[in-house]
Amino acid sequence: MAHRLSHRLPPRRSALRLLAGIGAVTLGAPACGPDKVAEGAAAAAPGPRMGAEWERHARTFMAWPALRSVWGADLRSVCEDIARVARAVAEYEPVVMLARPGQVAAARKACGRGVEVVPLAVDDLWARDTVPVFVEDDGKVTGVDLNFNGWGDKQEHSNDARVGRALLSQYGIPRRKAPLVAEGGSLETDGEGTLLVTESSVVNDNRNPGKSRDRVEAELKRTLGIEKVVWLAGVRGQDITDAHVDSLVRFTAPGVVLLDEAHPGTPADVWSRAADQAKAVLSEARDARGRPFEVIGLPQPDPARITGEGDDFVSTYINFYVANGAVFMPRFGDRGADSRARSILREHFPGRDVVPVRIDTIAAGGGGIHCSTHDQPGRPAD
């Protein structure tokens, strides 16, 4: 798996080496309502349903990086990256960029006329984690506020903690407060009742103190309409997210997943061992419909060939984003690996354009395209 410790302090996935004396790193024990329901999902029991990302989107939400105290001299270049992603996605579906009132003009200038910029107080660009997840319940879309707390109180995000309530109110979307703390990047679903989660990012006292895995699972099922949770160990304490699933394994269809795969010759570390553990779990697991998982590796680029800087550059292709008619993947500069990843994504998302986007500063700060986007299910307005 990609290195997840940013060499910059304190971007989102800041190095936690400062906490090294607190406890050893462990891998743990194995232990959006769309306009058209995915095939096989229509027969699901009444109640909420969290849709798959490949279902129709009404819009994509993003957030404008606000703080020089986080990004330092890289603030300008990370804004350029975010604007580049927004413009690319806006070719396929509506994009709403959330920006602090004093930064609206700069965001509009950078993003262009194809992106709607909405004044709303934000702290940073990680919309996947700060914007609520969406479910469909009785034909209506509801936003589930996951009570964002700065990835377990590792960073102060007072504005981002309020994004859920403010955004849903602004768009007139009903809000449901989740009975647990999590982030959108920690949840991966096939839209047919199966959820993939890393235990390290949710069953963790920095989010849900005192809650057992069984209790967290029950709350996820009840809140999101999930029937089967497949638990992956993840990695604790080595990145600010505690190893979100969206940089480890992703669905491309019910029963089919892409798994992050280290570049050949890369020394084994906690991330590659987490990927190995996930592969072992998935090889034995069944989804909510009783299907076995087909697991396909999505190899990382050669660290010597990427254009981004930093010893801990996040170079996984797994953090792709599926939009209406397109899939957006990072372009890292290793032409062979970039091309191979694009071919794999084309094979698994036929009929969609696969669009590479350069995101070197976002990746150096510890994230990717999926981390910076958040889909709202539904049909785009005419």
Secondary structure per residue as TSV (DSSP state, phi and psi in degrees):
chain	resnum	aa	ss	phi	psi
A	1	M	-	360.0	157.7
A	2	A	-	-60.7	148.3
A	3	H	-	-61.5	139.9
A	4	R	-	-123.3	9.3
A	5	L	-	-96.7	111.7
A	6	S	B	-68.9	141.6
A	7	H	S	-81.6	-4.0
A	8	R	S	-104.2	139.9
A	9	L	S	-119.9	128.0
A	10	P	S	-116.4	64.4
A	11	P	S	-57.2	175.3
A	12	R	T	-49.5	-52.3
A	13	R	T	-99.6	61.4
A	14	S	B	-62.0	150.0
A	15	A	-	-59.3	133.4
A	16	L	-	-106.0	21.7
A	17	R	G	-59.3	-25.5
A	18	L	G	-62.2	-22.3
A	19	L	G	-98.3	8.4
A	20	A	T	-57.7	-30.9
A	21	G	T	-77.4	-8.5
A	22	I	T	-76.6	-39.6
A	23	G	-	-171.8	160.3
A	24	A	-	-75.5	151.1
A	25	V	-	-71.8	133.7
A	26	T	-	-128.7	151.3
A	27	L	-	-90.0	-9.8
A	28	G	-	81.3	178.4
A	29	A	-	-106.0	141.9
A	30	P	-	-58.3	-3.4
A	31	A	-	-8.0	360.0
A	32	C	-	360.0	49.8
A	33	G	-	-52.6	112.6
A	34	P	-	-81.8	171.6
A	35	D	S	-80.5	-20.7
A	36	K	S	-134.1	119.1
A	37	V	-	-71.7	138.4
A	38	A	-	-60.2	148.9
A	39	E	T	-55.4	131.9
A	40	G	T	95.4	-16.6
A	41	A	T	-93.9	-15.2
A	42	A	T	-64.1	-25.3
A	43	A	T	-87.0	3.8
A	44	A	S	-62.9	152.7
A	45	A	-	-63.7	152.9
A	46	P	S	-58.5	151.4
A	47	G	S	128.7	-176.2
A	48	P	-	-66.3	151.3
A	49	R	B	-140.1	125.2
A	50	M	-	-89.8	116.6
A	51	G	-	-80.0	166.3
A	52	A	-	-80.3	154.9
A	53	E	T	-65.1	-25.6
A	54	W	T	-79.6	-3.3
A	55	E	S	-76.1	168.6
A	56	R	-	-61.3	138.0
A	57	H	E	-107.7	140.9
A	58	A	E	-77.7	-36.4
A	59	R	E	-169.0	168.1
A	60	T	E	-113.8	130.2
A	61	F	E	-94.7	141.0
A	62	M	E	-138.5	170.6
A	63	A	E	-136.4	141.5
A	64	W	-	-86.3	126.8
A	65	P	-	-58.9	129.9
A	66	A	-	-110.4	-26.7
A	67	L	-	-111.8	118.9
A	68	R	H	-69.0	-24.9
A	69	S	H	-65.3	-22.8
A	70	V	H	-90.0	-48.7
A	71	W	H	-97.5	-16.9
A	72	G	G	58.1	-133.1
A	73	A	G	-68.7	-12.0
A	74	D	G	-89.4	0.6
A	75	L	H	-57.9	-44.6
A	76	R	H	-63.2	-43.8
A	77	S	H	-71.7	-32.3
A	78	V	H	-71.9	-31.7
A	79	C	H	-63.7	-38.5
A	80	E	H	-63.0	-40.6
A	81	D	H	-62.5	-47.3
A	82	I	H	-63.0	-41.9
A	83	A	H	-63.0	-37.7
A	84	R	H	-64.4	-43.0
A	85	V	H	-64.1	-45.1
A	86	A	H	-60.2	-44.8
A	87	R	H	-63.9	-38.0
A	88	A	H	-66.2	-46.3
A	89	V	H	-66.7	-35.2
A	90	A	H	-65.3	-14.8
A	91	E	T	-70.3	-15.2
A	92	Y	T	-121.7	-25.0
A	93	E	S	-160.1	163.1
A	94	P	-	-62.0	140.5
A	95	V	E	-122.8	130.2
A	96	V	E	-112.7	119.9
A	97	M	E	-100.7	120.3
A	98	L	E	-85.8	129.6
A	99	A	E	-144.2	146.2
A	100	R	-	-57.5	143.9
A	101	P	G	-49.9	-40.4
A	102	G	G	-73.3	-8.4
A	103	Q	G	-114.0	4.8
A	104	V	H	-60.6	-45.8
A	105	A	H	-61.6	-43.0
A	106	A	H	-65.0	-40.4
A	107	A	H	-66.0	-41.7
A	108	R	H	-63.3	-41.8
A	109	K	H	-63.6	-41.5
A	110	A	H	-73.7	-37.2
A	111	C	H	-86.4	-25.5
A	112	G	-	88.4	175.7
A	113	R	T	-72.3	-16.2
A	114	G	T	-78.9	-5.1
A	115	V	S	-117.5	127.7
A	116	E	E	-81.7	125.0
A	117	V	E	-106.4	124.5
A	118	V	E	-115.3	127.2
A	119	P	E	-67.0	120.8
A	120	L	-	-163.5	132.3
A	121	A	-	-67.2	118.5
A	122	V	-	-128.7	164.6
A	123	D	S	-106.5	-38.3
A	124	D	S	-152.7	-175.6
A	125	L	S	-89.0	1.1
A	126	W	-	-86.2	66.2
A	127	A	H	-62.0	-29.8
A	128	R	H	-55.3	-34.3
A	129	D	H	-97.4	-24.7
A	130	T	H	-97.2	-28.2
A	131	V	S	-80.0	141.0
A	132	P	-	-60.2	153.9
A	133	V	E	-82.3	156.9
A	134	F	E	-116.9	141.5
A	135	V	E	-128.3	157.0
A	136	E	E	-103.0	130.9
A	137	D	E	-137.4	115.5
A	138	D	T	55.6	40.6
A	139	G	T	81.2	1.0
A	140	K	E	-118.6	144.7
A	141	V	E	-85.5	132.3
A	142	T	E	-124.7	140.6
A	143	G	E	-93.8	127.1
A	144	V	E	-99.6	110.5
A	145	D	E	-80.7	116.5
A	146	L	-	-89.9	12.7
A	147	N	-	61.4	49.1
A	148	F	-	-50.8	129.1
A	149	N	-	-129.3	34.1
A	150	G	H	69.8	39.7
A	151	W	H	54.8	52.0
A	152	G	H	81.3	36.7
A	153	D	H	59.6	33.5
A	154	K	T	-85.6	-24.0
A	155	Q	S	-139.1	154.2
A	156	E	-	-82.9	120.5
A	157	H	-	-136.7	63.2
A	158	S	T	-64.5	-39.0
A	159	N	T	-71.5	-45.2
A	160	D	G	-62.1	-29.0
A	161	A	G	-65.6	-21.9
A	162	R	G	-102.7	0.8
A	163	V	H	-60.5	-42.2
A	164	G	H	-55.7	-55.6
A	165	R	H	-61.4	-45.2
A	166	A	H	-66.3	-43.1
A	167	L	H	-66.8	-45.7
A	168	L	H	-64.3	-38.7
A	169	S	H	-63.3	-42.5
A	170	Q	H	-63.6	-34.5
A	171	Y	H	-98.8	4.1
A	172	G	T	65.9	32.2
A	173	I	-	-100.2	129.8
A	174	P	-	-58.0	143.7
A	175	R	E	-112.7	135.7
A	176	R	E	-122.0	124.6
A	177	K	E	-83.0	121.0
A	178	A	-	-68.3	150.3
A	179	P	S	-86.3	19.8
A	180	L	S	-152.0	171.9
A	181	V	-	-108.8	130.0
A	182	A	-	-160.2	-177.0
A	183	E	-	-133.8	154.6
A	184	G	G	-58.3	-32.9
A	185	G	G	-70.0	-10.9
A	186	S	G	-92.3	1.2
A	187	L	-	-125.4	126.1
A	188	E	E	-132.8	119.5
A	189	T	E	-125.8	155.1
A	190	D	-	-94.8	0.3
A	191	G	S	77.5	-1.0
A	192	E	S	-121.6	27.6
A	193	G	S	98.2	1.3
A	194	T	E	-104.5	135.8
A	195	L	E	-127.8	131.1
A	196	L	E	-102.1	131.7
A	197	V	E	-143.5	140.9
A	198	T	E	-86.8	128.1
A	199	E	H	-59.8	-35.1
A	200	S	H	-61.9	-27.4
A	201	S	H	-94.4	-9.7
A	202	V	H	-126.8	-47.3
A	203	V	S	-84.6	76.8
A	204	N	S	-150.6	132.4
A	205	D	T	-65.2	-15.6
A	206	N	T	-78.1	-12.3
A	207	R	T	-114.2	-50.8
A	208	N	S	-129.5	69.5
A	209	P	T	-60.3	132.8
A	210	G	T	80.9	-2.7
A	211	K	-	-94.5	128.1
A	212	S	-	-74.2	165.9
A	213	R	H	-62.6	-38.4
A	214	D	H	-61.2	-41.5
A	215	R	H	-69.1	-42.1
A	216	V	H	-60.9	-42.5
A	217	E	H	-60.5	-44.8
A	218	A	H	-61.8	-38.8
A	219	E	H	-70.4	-38.0
A	220	L	H	-63.1	-43.5
A	221	K	H	-62.7	-48.1
A	222	R	H	-66.7	-40.6
A	223	T	H	-78.1	-37.0
A	224	L	H	-106.5	-2.8
A	225	G	T	74.4	32.4
A	226	I	-	-89.1	141.8
A	227	E	S	-102.9	-30.8
A	228	K	E	-140.2	125.0
A	229	V	E	-107.3	126.0
A	230	V	E	-103.9	115.0
A	231	W	E	-92.1	128.5
A	232	L	E	-111.7	148.0
A	233	A	-	-66.2	-47.0
A	234	G	-	73.5	-157.7
A	235	V	-	-142.8	130.2
A	236	R	S	-96.7	139.1
A	237	G	S	73.1	13.8
A	238	Q	S	-113.4	-9.1
A	239	D	S	-147.4	167.1
A	240	I	T	-67.8	-23.8
A	241	T	T	-86.8	-8.8
A	242	D	S	58.0	41.5
A	243	A	-	69.3	74.5
A	244	H	-	-62.3	146.1
A	245	V	G	-66.7	-24.2
A	246	D	G	-74.8	-1.2
A	247	S	G	-115.2	15.1
A	248	L	T	-121.1	-54.3
A	249	V	E	-150.0	141.1
A	250	R	E	-137.4	143.0
A	251	F	E	-72.4	143.6
A	252	T	E	-115.6	-16.4
A	253	A	E	-168.7	162.0
A	254	P	T	-55.6	127.0
A	255	G	T	84.4	-0.9
A	256	V	E	-128.3	127.5
A	257	V	E	-132.4	150.6
A	258	L	E	-102.4	135.1
A	259	L	E	-118.2	132.6
A	260	D	E	-58.4	136.5
A	261	E	E	-133.6	124.5
A	262	A	-	-63.5	151.3
A	263	H	-	-63.4	137.8
A	264	P	T	-54.4	136.9
A	265	G	T	90.9	-9.9
A	266	T	-	-71.6	129.6
A	267	P	-	-59.6	143.3
A	268	A	-	-63.2	141.1
A	269	D	-	-147.6	-171.8
A	270	V	H	-61.6	-30.3
A	271	W	H	-73.4	-45.7
A	272	S	H	-66.1	-35.1
A	273	R	H	-67.7	-34.6
A	274	A	H	-65.0	-39.7
A	275	A	H	-65.5	-40.6
A	276	D	H	-62.3	-41.1
A	277	Q	H	-65.3	-41.0
A	278	A	H	-62.7	-42.0
A	279	K	H	-62.1	-42.0
A	280	A	H	-63.5	-43.3
A	281	V	H	-63.7	-46.5
A	282	L	H	-67.0	-30.0
A	283	S	H	-67.7	-22.3
A	284	E	H	-104.6	-15.0
A	285	A	-	-83.6	165.4
A	286	R	B	-127.9	151.5
A	287	D	-	-86.0	-173.0
A	288	A	T	-64.5	-19.4
A	289	R	T	-100.7	7.0
A	290	G	S	85.2	8.7
A	291	R	-	-83.7	144.0
A	292	P	B	-72.9	161.5
A	293	F	-	-92.5	133.9
A	294	E	E	-92.7	120.5
A	295	V	E	-112.1	121.7
A	296	I	E	-119.1	130.5
A	297	G	E	-75.0	141.5
A	298	L	E	-119.5	96.0
A	299	P	E	-69.8	144.8
A	300	Q	-	-75.3	162.8
A	301	P	-	-74.8	169.2
A	302	D	-	-72.4	120.4
A	303	P	T	-56.4	-25.1
A	304	A	T	-78.7	-10.3
A	305	R	T	-112.8	-5.6
A	306	I	-	-74.4	154.2
A	307	T	S	-88.7	-15.5
A	308	G	-	-76.1	162.3
A	309	E	-	-111.0	157.6
A	310	G	S	113.0	137.2
A	311	D	T	-62.9	-26.5
A	312	D	T	-114.6	32.1
A	313	F	-	-56.5	131.3
A	314	V	-	-84.7	103.5
A	315	S	-	-112.8	32.0
A	316	T	-	-86.6	140.5
A	317	Y	S	-85.1	-11.1
A	318	I	-	-62.7	-24.9
A	319	N	-	-82.1	45.6
A	320	F	-	-81.6	167.9
A	321	Y	E	-130.2	128.7
A	322	V	E	-98.6	119.7
A	323	A	E	-119.4	-177.0
A	324	N	T	-64.7	109.9
A	325	G	T	82.0	3.7
A	326	A	E	-155.4	157.8
A	327	V	E	-124.5	131.5
A	328	F	E	-108.0	124.6
A	329	M	E	-126.8	155.7
A	330	P	E	-73.3	148.0
A	331	R	-	-109.0	111.3
A	332	F	-	-96.7	-13.0
A	333	G	S	102.9	-13.1
A	334	D	-	-83.6	99.5
A	335	R	H	-58.6	-41.4
A	336	G	H	-64.3	-45.9
A	337	A	H	-69.1	-41.1
A	338	D	H	-58.6	-44.0
A	339	S	H	-66.0	-41.6
A	340	R	H	-63.2	-45.3
A	341	A	H	-62.3	-40.4
A	342	R	H	-63.3	-40.1
A	343	S	H	-64.8	-41.9
A	344	I	H	-63.1	-43.8
A	345	L	H	-67.0	-37.1
A	346	R	H	-61.5	-41.3
A	347	E	H	-62.6	-37.5
A	348	H	H	-91.9	-12.7
A	349	F	S	-127.6	63.3
A	350	P	T	-61.8	142.6
A	351	G	T	88.1	-4.7
A	352	R	S	-112.2	142.9
A	353	D	E	-69.9	141.5
A	354	V	E	-109.3	114.6
A	355	V	E	-112.2	112.1
A	356	P	E	-78.6	139.7
A	357	V	E	-133.7	133.7
A	358	R	-	-77.6	126.4
A	359	I	-	-138.6	40.9
A	360	D	H	-57.1	-38.1
A	361	T	H	-76.6	-38.0
A	362	I	H	-58.6	-45.1
A	363	A	H	-65.6	-38.9
A	364	A	H	-65.5	-28.1
A	365	G	T	-83.8	-2.5
A	366	G	T	106.5	19.2
A	367	G	-	-145.0	-163.4
A	368	G	-	-153.5	-167.3
A	369	I	T	-66.4	-42.3
A	370	H	G	-63.5	-39.4
A	371	C	G	-60.2	-28.4
A	372	S	G	-100.8	5.3
A	373	T	-	-129.5	154.1
A	374	H	E	-148.5	121.7
A	375	D	E	-87.2	138.9
A	376	Q	E	-107.8	121.5
A	377	P	E	-68.7	154.7
A	378	G	S	133.0	-175.5
A	379	R	-	-98.6	130.0
A	380	P	-	-58.2	143.9
A	381	A	-	-66.2	145.1
A	382	D	-	-67.3	360.0
